[in-house]
């Protein structure tokens, strides 16, 4: 037990170190986990001995991956894209599988092994492709939508392959009958679990939600995923099939998003361990003599899948460049290939040497994917011998341009969360036209279905700002509080439109000067504004004249919220923000008789060297005094300091003599 625990510590530590490097290099984390497995596996450092125990834990990573996939799976989305999903996606999977089976048998593989390898190579990487498309702003472009449609069918095909693997383990003349029985069992179990998910699970999660217990909610979600996986395993099917069906059951409920958030940490960690276990299969000593085989297999995979998708796209009436770009997106192998290899390995359907070569080819193709996706437009133009169109708006933004072409004097809202939506609704009530952009695809899809003019994308892209009509807009509103993101948007807007007013929402005014220097017209610190709103209501309910209330509030604004900056922290207060930077606080220091500052003037203490400010001095029997350099301190005085926690601490030491 202790040996496995030590090995788990090695896996987690090595993964953290390798992933830190891969994130700096902007490489997919999947490749980082695979590299970790290679390094600590038997083919390199040999730090892990009990690989069987690691694979047991890793299998739960695949279970949670399929569970999350089921949560994201939408039957309505499948039906809406059925022409592309079943036409392009179905054609790609069926033809790829058939061709790879034929090639495998021609190379001397058994039919079962040839089908397994074909299934592994036919699938592409949903995680890598969607992540790269989202980061490049091409997820909703036409070639991006073609890629998503194929990936959606591949997800379904992966589930079917997972059903067939246990049946394939029963070789012999009874294999066709076993396949039929396995598929029938899968369909019966699918119908039963869907019924449970429709009529039982929503009531269970409703009762769990009423307890307002996060722990119980997480346990319930884990219980559903694991029990469904266990049930399918008892029926002789893959555990991952049960996890997928369980996720799909809950995907149509209103608990879907919360379950996805709660389950993600478990999924990511366990899935990372799974990819580490796959990396352990890659033994460099075995692969080096066969490096030519790996390279040829990778090149053939990339070339064949690109060509096949491009031809199918043309057959469905898509443009040549769009079809080729979609083919480039889907040329690689994917993470489901690793899952199929792992499951097949448990049934001893594939030899370790063969699995190592196939896995190495998938890894190499995935390593090339970020570059291929990033430059798919240039590659397609080069292959087709076309010049890239010198249009100001890329092809993926033509829909945005068309939808905003009639707008003039409108407002551009960057970030369409709760605050952005509130601003938009008030503008709509007053008859002011607006267009919004957000980086959450689910939110954008929901808003579009609701009839609102919202688009997916990164507002830092100059081409997107042009498509949104920045040259015709009256105002830009940045409604999220990430100051770095906001600053990048402000600079992009100023490069395109030097005179347009820009309004930025922030948490407080720490970055006000930085934003102002970048060209922001007005900064709205939400914490201070909420405090002013509450204070104005307090004064109004105390029957203060409204003019006096407004004058007081406006005076605080003109003083740059000085009276509101910093606060007395309590037991649960944070002294750092989410980025590790210290927050400004107020701290009251009572001076005892033996304090160093007693009898000294503030100027002599040189507290300004600490960076802290003295906001007030309270003295027993007198009102709070406005401090000056000549203010002399006495025993019993209370000095109110303002600054960051470290500044206040240094100033307190000067006052007390520590």
Protein Blocks (a to p, Z undefined) as FASTA:
>chain_A
ZZmmmmmmmmmmmmmmmmmmmmmnopafklmmmmmmmmmmmklnopafblmlmmmmmmmm
mmmmmmmmmmmpcfklmmmmmmmmmmmmmmmmmmmmmmmmmmmmmnopafklmmmmmmmm
mpccfklmmmmmmmnopmmgmklmmmmmmmmmmmmmmmmmmmmmmmmmmgcjklmmmmmm
mmmmmmmmmmmmmmmmmmmmmmmmmmmmmnopaklmmmmmmmmmmmmmmmmmmnopafkl
mmmmmmmmmmmpmklmmmmmmmmmmmmmmmmmmmmmmmmmpcfklmmmmmmmmmmmmmmm
mmmmmmmmmmmmmmnopafklmmmmmmmmmpccfklmmmmmmmmmnopacfklmmmmmmm
mmmmmmmmmmmmmmmmmmmmmmnopacdfbfbdfklmmmmmmmmmgghiacdehjafklm
mmmmmmmmnopacddddfbfklmmmmmmnopacdeddfkbmklmmmnopmmpfbdcdfbf
blklmmmmmmmmmmmmmmbccddddfblmlmmmmmmnopabdcdfklmmmmmmmmmmmmm
nopafklmmmmmmmmmmnoommmgocaddfklcfbdfkopacdddddddddfklmkgopa
fklnommmnopacfbdcdehiacddddfklccdehiacddeddfklmmmmmmmmnoZZ
